[in-house]
Amino acid sequence: MINIMLKFVAQELTPGFTNGEITIESGMAIRELISYYADKNSLSVPSENQYKLMYPLFNGKPAGLDSVLEKDGTLHICRVSIGGC
């Protein structure tokens, strides 16, 4: 099990999602984590168009939505934009 601190910077892409810590199984991809969080909190899973606009940062470094999380850390979900988050 690993602990991930979630920071939802792009609230328009993840309405209702709140910042906080979540414990998950090691080996979960970022996209799976977002869906898991939505299901666990009875929120709508983001659409494919919303996912396309997400720019994840894990421990301050760019990550892909299919990047696998294997250690504790901080995950920022930002919006793709010129100039970054």
N, CA, C and O atoms as a Tinker XYZ file with bonds, in Angstrom:
   340  protein
     1  N      0.851000   -1.182000    0.000000    73     2
     2  CA     0.000000    0.000000    0.000000    64     1     3
     3  C      0.896000    1.244000    0.000000    63     2     4     5
     4  O      1.955000    1.271000    0.626000    81     3
     5  N      0.437000    2.266000   -0.719000    73     3     6
     6  CA     1.166000    3.530000   -0.760000    64     5     7
     7  C      0.205000    4.674000   -0.466000    63     6     8     9
     8  O     -1.004000    4.551000   -0.661000    81     7
     9  N      0.756000    5.784000    0.003000    73     7    10
    10  CA    -0.029000    6.978000    0.316000    64     9    11
    11  C      0.263000    8.056000   -0.714000    63    10    12    13
    12  O      1.420000    8.394000   -0.966000    81    11
    13  N     -0.790000    8.588000   -1.303000    73    11    14
    14  CA    -0.673000    9.638000   -2.309000    64    13    15
    15  C     -1.419000   10.872000   -1.817000    63    14    16    17
    16  O     -2.602000   10.805000   -1.483000    81    15
    17  N     -0.710000   12.005000   -1.778000    73    15    18
    18  CA    -1.346000   13.290000   -1.474000    64    17    19
    19  C     -1.855000   13.842000   -2.807000    63    18    20    21
    20  O     -1.069000   14.096000   -3.720000    81    19
    21  N     -3.155000   14.025000   -2.911000    73    19    22
    22  CA    -3.780000   14.511000   -4.139000    64    21    23
    23  C     -3.986000   16.017000   -4.076000    63    22    24    25
    24  O     -4.453000   16.553000   -3.071000    81    23
    25  N     -3.631000   16.692000   -5.168000    73    23    26
    26  CA    -3.842000   18.137000   -5.307000    64    25    27
    27  C     -4.521000   18.364000   -6.656000    63    26    28    29
    28  O     -3.889000   18.230000   -7.704000    81    27
    29  N     -5.791000   18.702000   -6.628000    73    27    30
    30  CA    -6.557000   18.929000   -7.849000    64    29    31
    31  C     -6.516000   20.409000   -8.191000    63    30    32    33
    32  O     -7.345000   21.186000   -7.717000    81    31
    33  N     -5.554000   20.795000   -9.011000    73    31    34
    34  CA    -5.345000   22.195000   -9.383000    64    33    35
    35  C     -6.386000   22.632000  -10.414000    63    34    36    37
    36  O     -6.859000   23.768000  -10.380000    81    35
    37  N     -6.741000   21.731000  -11.325000    73    35    38
    38  CA    -7.674000   22.048000  -12.413000    64    37    39
    39  C     -9.088000   21.627000  -12.021000    63    38    40    41
    40  O     -9.602000   20.621000  -12.509000    81    39
    41  N     -9.703000   22.395000  -11.147000    73    39    42
    42  CA   -11.027000   22.042000  -10.629000    64    41    43
    43  C    -12.089000   21.933000  -11.721000    63    42    44    45
    44  O    -13.068000   21.204000  -11.554000    81    43
    45  N    -11.915000   22.638000  -12.826000    73    43    46
    46  CA   -12.907000   22.544000  -13.902000    64    45    47
    47  C    -12.872000   21.172000  -14.575000    63    46    48    49
    48  O    -13.849000   20.774000  -15.210000    81    47
    49  N    -11.761000   20.446000  -14.446000    73    47    50
    50  CA   -11.650000   19.100000  -15.012000    64    49    51
    51  C    -12.084000   18.023000  -14.028000    63    50    52    53
    52  O    -12.410000   16.904000  -14.423000    81    51
    53  N    -12.085000   18.367000  -12.750000    73    51    54
    54  CA   -12.409000   17.394000  -11.703000    64    53    55
    55  C    -13.377000   18.015000  -10.690000    63    54    56    57
    56  O    -13.039000   18.142000   -9.514000    81    55
    57  N    -14.578000   18.404000  -11.137000    73    55    58
    58  CA   -15.519000   19.048000  -10.218000    64    57    59
    59  C    -15.904000   18.131000   -9.057000    63    58    60    61
    60  O    -16.234000   16.962000   -9.255000    81    59
    61  N    -15.855000   18.675000   -7.855000    73    59    62
    62  CA   -16.217000   17.927000   -6.658000    64    61    63
    63  C    -15.056000   17.186000   -6.023000    63    62    64    65
    64  O    -15.167000   16.742000   -4.880000    81    63
    65  N    -13.947000   17.041000   -6.732000    73    63    66
    66  CA   -12.767000   16.370000   -6.187000    64    65    67
    67  C    -12.084000   17.319000   -5.202000    63    66    68    69
    68  O    -11.915000   18.503000   -5.494000    81    67
    69  N    -11.695000   16.803000   -4.045000    73    67    70
    70  CA   -11.037000   17.640000   -3.046000    64    69    71
    71  C     -9.631000   17.129000   -2.760000    63    70    72    73
    72  O     -9.353000   15.934000   -2.860000    81    71
    73  N     -8.766000   18.048000   -2.408000    73    71    74
    74  CA    -7.393000   17.704000   -2.061000    64    73    75
    75  C     -7.374000   16.856000   -0.797000    63    74    76    77
    76  O     -8.218000   17.012000    0.085000    81    75
    77  N     -6.411000   15.968000   -0.724000    73    75    78
    78  CA    -6.273000   15.139000    0.461000    64    77    79
    79  C     -5.438000   13.911000    0.176000    63    78    80    81
    80  O     -4.949000   13.722000   -0.938000    81    79
    81  N     -5.278000   13.084000    1.183000    73    79    82
    82  CA    -4.452000   11.891000    1.047000    64    81    83
    83  C     -5.327000   10.660000    0.800000    63    82    84    85
    84  O     -6.426000   10.538000    1.341000    81    83
    85  N     -4.813000    9.759000   -0.024000    73    83    86
    86  CA    -5.510000    8.511000   -0.319000    64    85    87
    87  C     -4.495000    7.374000   -0.264000    63    86    88    89
    88  O     -3.347000    7.541000   -0.675000    81    87
    89  N     -4.912000    6.239000    0.236000    73    87    90
    90  CA    -4.071000    5.050000    0.279000    64    89    91
    91  C     -4.558000    4.093000   -0.799000    63    90    92    93
    92  O     -5.740000    3.756000   -0.861000    81    91
    93  N     -3.629000    3.662000   -1.648000    73    91    94
    94  CA    -3.973000    2.774000   -2.762000    64    93    95
    95  C     -2.968000    1.626000   -2.835000    63    94    96    97
    96  O     -1.932000    1.637000   -2.170000    81    95
    97  N     -3.303000    0.644000   -3.656000    73    95    98
    98  CA    -2.386000   -0.449000   -3.945000    64    97    99
    99  C     -1.262000    0.076000   -4.831000    63    98   100   101
   100  O     -1.519000    0.849000   -5.754000    81    99
   101  N     -0.047000   -0.321000   -4.572000    73    99   102
   102  CA     1.075000   -0.006000   -5.445000    64   101   103
   103  C      0.803000   -0.598000   -6.822000    63   102   104   105
   104  O      0.250000   -1.693000   -6.927000    81   103
   105  N      1.189000    0.119000   -7.883000    73   103   106
   106  CA     1.005000   -0.377000   -9.242000    64   105   107
   107  C     -0.203000    0.182000   -9.960000    63   106   108   109
   108  O     -0.473000   -0.201000  -11.098000    81   107
   109  N     -0.941000    1.083000   -9.322000    73   107   110
   110  CA    -2.113000    1.696000   -9.948000    64   109   111
   111  C     -1.638000    2.858000  -10.834000    63   110   112   113
   112  O     -0.793000    3.653000  -10.422000    81   111
   113  N     -2.186000    2.947000  -12.047000    73   111   114
   114  CA    -1.874000    4.061000  -12.941000    64   113   115
   115  C     -2.634000    5.311000  -12.488000    63   114   116   117
   116  O     -3.656000    5.215000  -11.809000    81   115
   117  N     -2.129000    6.468000  -12.867000    73   115   118
   118  CA    -2.755000    7.737000  -12.473000    64   117   119
   119  C     -4.201000    7.800000  -12.957000    63   118   120   121
   120  O     -5.079000    8.219000  -12.203000    81   119
   121  N     -4.463000    7.398000  -14.177000    73   119   122
   122  CA    -5.842000    7.402000  -14.713000    64   121   123
   123  C     -6.740000    6.506000  -13.849000    63   122   124   125
   124  O     -7.877000    6.870000  -13.547000    81   123
   125  N     -6.229000    5.342000  -13.457000    73   123   126
   126  CA    -6.994000    4.421000  -12.606000    64   125   127
   127  C     -7.246000    5.043000  -11.237000    63   126   128   129
   128  O     -8.324000    4.877000  -10.667000    81   127
   129  N     -6.259000    5.755000  -10.712000    73   127   130
   130  CA    -6.419000    6.416000   -9.415000    64   129   131
   131  C     -7.534000    7.459000   -9.476000    63   130   132   133
   132  O     -8.355000    7.542000   -8.562000    81   131
   133  N     -7.569000    8.244000  -10.534000    73   131   134
   134  CA    -8.618000    9.267000  -10.676000    64   133   135
   135  C     -9.997000    8.606000  -10.736000    63   134   136   137
   136  O    -10.933000    9.072000  -10.087000    81   135
   137  N    -10.128000    7.533000  -11.503000    73   135   138
   138  CA   -11.404000    6.807000  -11.592000    64   137   139
   139  C    -11.777000    6.178000  -10.249000    63   138   140   141
   140  O    -12.935000    6.219000   -9.833000    81   139
   141  N    -10.785000    5.600000   -9.581000    73   139   142
   142  CA   -11.004000    4.991000   -8.267000    64   141   143
   143  C    -11.487000    6.050000   -7.276000    63   142   144   145
   144  O    -12.432000    5.807000   -6.525000    81   143
   145  N    -10.849000    7.219000   -7.267000    73   143   146
   146  CA   -11.235000    8.316000   -6.377000    64   145   147
   147  C    -12.679000    8.728000   -6.663000    63   146   148   149
   148  O    -13.472000    8.914000   -5.740000    81   147
   149  N    -13.013000    8.869000   -7.949000    73   147   150
   150  CA   -14.374000    9.273000   -8.330000    64   149   151
   151  C    -15.393000    8.252000   -7.836000    63   150   152   153
   152  O    -16.399000    8.620000   -7.229000    81   151
   153  N    -15.136000    6.976000   -8.094000    73   151   154
   154  CA   -16.062000    5.924000   -7.663000    64   153   155
   155  C    -16.212000    5.898000   -6.144000    63   154   156   157
   156  O    -17.321000    5.792000   -5.622000    81   155
   157  N    -15.093000    5.995000   -5.447000    73   155   158
   158  CA   -15.088000    5.928000   -3.985000    64   157   159
   159  C    -15.881000    7.077000   -3.356000    63   158   160   161
   160  O    -16.462000    6.921000   -2.283000    81   159
   161  N    -15.901000    8.233000   -4.030000    73   159   162
   162  CA   -16.557000    9.419000   -3.497000    64   161   163
   163  C    -17.861000    9.764000   -4.218000    63   162   164   165
   164  O    -18.370000   10.877000   -4.092000    81   163
   165  N    -18.397000    8.805000   -4.972000    73   163   166
   166  CA   -19.661000    8.987000   -5.704000    64   165   167
   167  C    -19.651000   10.227000   -6.593000    63   166   168   169
   168  O    -20.617000   10.989000   -6.633000    81   167
   169  N    -18.530000   10.416000   -7.310000    73   167   170
   170  CA   -18.391000   11.539000   -8.234000    64   169   171
   171  C    -18.372000   11.006000   -9.662000    63   170   172   173
   172  O    -18.158000    9.814000   -9.884000    81   171
   173  N    -18.593000   11.882000  -10.614000    73   171   174
   174  CA   -18.531000   11.482000  -12.018000    64   173   175
   175  C    -17.081000   11.255000  -12.420000    63   174   176   177
   176  O    -16.202000   12.065000  -12.126000    81   175
   177  N    -16.853000   10.135000  -13.097000    73   175   178
   178  CA   -15.522000    9.866000  -13.644000    64   177   179
   179  C    -15.311000   10.856000  -14.786000    63   178   180   181
   180  O    -16.211000   11.043000  -15.605000    81   179
   181  N    -14.136000   11.499000  -14.859000    73   179   182
   182  CA   -13.900000   12.457000  -15.942000    64   181   183
   183  C    -14.089000   11.810000  -17.322000    63   182   184   185
   184  O    -13.830000   10.623000  -17.516000    81   183
   185  N    -14.545000   12.625000  -18.260000    73   183   186
   186  CA   -14.719000   12.160000  -19.638000    64   185   187
   187  C    -13.355000   12.069000  -20.312000    63   186   188   189
   188  O    -12.359000   12.581000  -19.801000    81   187
   189  N    -13.326000   11.417000  -21.455000    73   187   190
   190  CA   -12.065000   11.306000  -22.200000    64   189   191
   191  C    -11.549000   12.694000  -22.577000    63   190   192   193
   192  O    -10.340000   12.924000  -22.569000    81   191
   193  N    -12.462000   13.632000  -22.910000    73   191   194
   194  CA   -12.038000   14.999000  -23.227000    64   193   195
   195  C    -11.397000   15.682000  -22.018000    63   194   196   197
   196  O    -10.431000   16.430000  -22.169000    81   195
   197  N    -11.927000   15.430000  -20.826000    73   195   198
   198  CA   -11.328000   15.997000  -19.613000    64   197   199
   199  C     -9.942000   15.383000  -19.372000    63   198   200   201
   200  O     -8.999000   16.093000  -19.024000    81   199
   201  N     -9.825000   14.070000  -19.557000    73   199   202
   202  CA    -8.519000   13.421000  -19.377000    64   201   203
   203  C     -7.481000   14.009000  -20.330000    63   202   204   205
   204  O     -6.323000   14.189000  -19.953000    81   203
   205  N     -7.893000   14.308000  -21.560000    73   203   206
   206  CA    -6.953000   14.863000  -22.550000    64   205   207
   207  C     -6.382000   16.205000  -22.113000    63   206   208   209
   208  O     -5.296000   16.590000  -22.546000    81   207
   209  N     -7.107000   16.916000  -21.261000    73   207   210
   210  CA    -6.664000   18.235000  -20.806000    64   209   211
   211  C     -5.888000   18.189000  -19.486000    63   210   212   213
   212  O     -5.423000   19.220000  -19.002000    81   211
   213  N     -5.750000   16.992000  -18.905000    73   211   214
   214  CA    -5.036000   16.859000  -17.623000    64   213   215
   215  C     -3.534000   16.747000  -17.831000    63   214   216   217
   216  O     -3.061000   16.087000  -18.757000    81   215
   217  N     -2.802000   17.402000  -16.953000    73   215   218
   218  CA    -1.339000   17.353000  -16.962000    64   217   219
   219  C     -0.899000   16.951000  -15.557000    63   218   220   221
   220  O     -0.803000   17.804000  -14.674000    81   219
   221  N     -0.631000   15.664000  -15.340000    73   219   222
   222  CA    -0.243000   15.210000  -14.003000    64   221   223
   223  C      1.226000   15.501000  -13.695000    63   222   224   225
   224  O      2.094000   15.398000  -14.562000    81   223
   225  N      1.476000   15.863000  -12.455000    73   223   226
   226  CA     2.833000   16.003000  -11.924000    64   225   227
   227  C      2.928000   15.097000  -10.712000    63   226   228   229
   228  O      2.110000   15.195000   -9.798000    81   227
   229  N      3.921000   14.212000  -10.693000    73   227   230
   230  CA     4.130000   13.351000   -9.535000    64   229   231
   231  C      5.455000   13.729000   -8.894000    63   230   232   233
   232  O      6.514000   13.653000   -9.518000    81   231
   233  N      5.372000   14.135000   -7.638000    73   231   234
   234  CA     6.542000   14.632000   -6.906000    64   233   235
   235  C      7.267000   15.724000   -7.687000    63   234   236   237
   236  O      8.496000   15.776000   -7.722000    81   235
   237  N      6.466000   16.605000   -8.319000    73   235   238
   238  CA     7.007000   17.765000   -9.020000    64   237   239
   239  C      7.514000   17.506000  -10.418000    63   238   240   241
   240  O      8.031000   18.418000  -11.063000    81   239
   241  N      7.379000   16.271000  -10.910000    73   239   242
   242  CA     7.876000   15.938000  -12.247000    64   241   243
   243  C      6.728000   15.508000  -13.142000    63   242   244   245
   244  O      5.798000   14.845000  -12.682000    81   243
   245  N      6.781000   15.884000  -14.436000    73   243   246
   246  CA     5.719000   15.477000  -15.361000    64   245   247
   247  C      5.535000   13.968000  -15.385000    63   246   248   249
   248  O      6.498000   13.202000  -15.336000    81   247
   249  N      4.287000   13.567000  -15.460000    73   247   250
   250  CA     3.931000   12.143000  -15.525000    64   249   251
   251  C      2.795000   11.994000  -16.525000    63   250   252   253
   252  O      2.069000   12.951000  -16.793000    81   251
   253  N      2.645000   10.823000  -17.063000    73   251   254
   254  CA     1.536000   10.545000  -17.968000    64   253   255
   255  C      0.374000    9.944000  -17.196000    63   254   256   257
   256  O      0.549000    9.446000  -16.084000    81   255
   257  N     -0.794000    9.992000  -17.778000    73   255   258
   258  CA    -1.966000    9.394000  -17.129000    64   257   259
   259  C     -1.817000    7.889000  -16.958000    63   258   260   261
   260  O     -2.463000    7.292000  -16.097000    81   259
   261  N     -0.968000    7.274000  -17.778000    73   259   262
   262  CA    -0.744000    5.831000  -17.671000    64   261   263
   263  C      0.488000    5.498000  -16.836000    63   262   264   265
   264  O      0.872000    4.333000  -16.732000    81   263
   265  N      1.113000    6.524000  -16.236000    73   263   266
   266  CA     2.252000    6.282000  -15.346000    64   265   267
   267  C      1.777000    5.507000  -14.125000    63   266   268   269
   268  O      0.725000    5.799000  -13.558000    81   267
   269  N      2.564000    4.521000  -13.733000    73   267   270
   270  CA     2.229000    3.657000  -12.604000    64   269   271
   271  C      2.831000    4.226000  -11.330000    63   270   272   273
   272  O      4.001000    4.609000  -11.298000    81   271
   273  N      2.021000    4.277000  -10.281000    73   271   274
   274  CA     2.465000    4.790000   -8.986000    64   273   275
   275  C      2.948000    3.626000   -8.131000    63   274   276   277
   276  O      2.202000    2.685000   -7.859000    81   275
   277  N      4.210000    3.707000   -7.711000    73   275   278
   278  CA     4.799000    2.612000   -6.943000    64   277   279
   279  C      5.386000    3.051000   -5.610000    63   278   280   281
   280  O      5.908000    2.228000   -4.858000    81   279
   281  N      5.302000    4.353000   -5.312000    73   279   282
   282  CA     5.834000    4.844000   -4.038000    64   281   283
   283  C      4.989000    6.016000   -3.559000    63   282   284   285
   284  O      4.250000    6.628000   -4.330000    81   283
   285  N      5.115000    6.316000   -2.269000    73   283   286
   286  CA     4.404000    7.459000   -1.691000    64   285   287
   287  C      4.820000    8.731000   -2.427000    63   286   288   289
   288  O      5.938000    8.836000   -2.931000    81   287
   289  N      3.900000    9.693000   -2.480000    73   287   290
   290  CA     4.247000   10.956000   -3.109000    64   289   291
   291  C      3.059000   11.884000   -3.213000    63   290   292   293
   292  O      1.980000   11.619000   -2.684000    81   291
   293  N      3.295000   12.990000   -3.919000    73   291   294
   294  CA     2.270000   14.006000   -4.145000    64   293   295
   295  C      1.941000   14.045000   -5.626000    63   294   296   297
   296  O      2.831000   14.138000   -6.471000    81   295
   297  N      0.659000   13.973000   -5.931000    73   295   298
   298  CA     0.180000   14.009000   -7.309000    64   297   299
   299  C     -0.644000   15.270000   -7.508000    63   298   300   301
   300  O     -1.676000   15.458000   -6.863000    81   299
   301  N     -0.179000   16.132000   -8.405000    73   299   302
   302  CA    -0.936000   17.324000   -8.818000    64   301   303
   303  C     -1.606000   17.010000  -10.145000    63   302   304   305
   304  O     -0.966000   16.506000  -11.069000    81   303
   305  N     -2.891000   17.308000  -10.236000    73   303   306
   306  CA    -3.599000   17.203000  -11.506000    64   305   307
   307  C     -3.834000   18.633000  -11.986000    63   306   308   309
   308  O     -4.711000   19.348000  -11.501000    81   307
   309  N     -3.015000   19.014000  -12.957000    73   307   310
   310  CA    -3.081000   20.366000  -13.528000    64   309   311
   311  C     -3.779000   20.312000  -14.880000    63   310   312   313
   312  O     -4.148000   19.243000  -15.366000    81   311
   313  N     -3.948000   21.471000  -15.466000    73   311   314
   314  CA    -4.566000   21.583000  -16.790000    64   313   315
   315  C     -3.453000   21.851000  -17.786000    63   314   316   317
   316  O     -2.534000   22.625000  -17.515000    81   315
   317  N     -3.543000   21.201000  -18.948000    73   315   318
   318  CA    -2.595000   21.473000  -20.015000    64   317   319
   319  C     -2.779000   22.925000  -20.430000    63   318   320   321
   320  O     -3.885000   23.344000  -20.770000    81   319
   321  N     -1.708000   23.680000  -20.401000    73   319   322
   322  CA    -1.767000   25.077000  -20.832000    64   321   323
   323  C     -0.362000   25.561000  -21.129000    63   322   324   325
   324  O      0.619000   24.959000  -20.692000    81   323
   325  N     -0.273000   26.614000  -21.847000    73   323   326
   326  CA     1.031000   27.205000  -22.109000    64   325   327
   327  C      1.541000   27.780000  -20.796000    63   326   328   329
   328  O      0.831000   28.535000  -20.131000    81   327
   329  N      2.739000   27.438000  -20.426000    73   327   330
   330  CA     3.316000   27.928000  -19.185000    64   329   331
   331  C      3.144000   26.970000  -18.019000    63   330   332   333
   332  O      3.621000   27.260000  -16.922000    81   331
   333  N      2.475000   25.830000  -18.219000    73   331   334
   334  CA     2.341000   24.825000  -17.157000    64   333   335
   335  C      1.224000   25.128000  -16.196000    63   334   336   337
   336  O      0.294000   25.867000  -16.523000    81   335
   337  N      1.308000   24.566000  -15.019000    73   335   338
   338  CA     0.270000   24.694000  -13.983000    64   337   339
   339  C      0.335000   26.028000  -13.303000    63   338   340
   340  O     -0.463000   26.304000  -12.408000    81   339
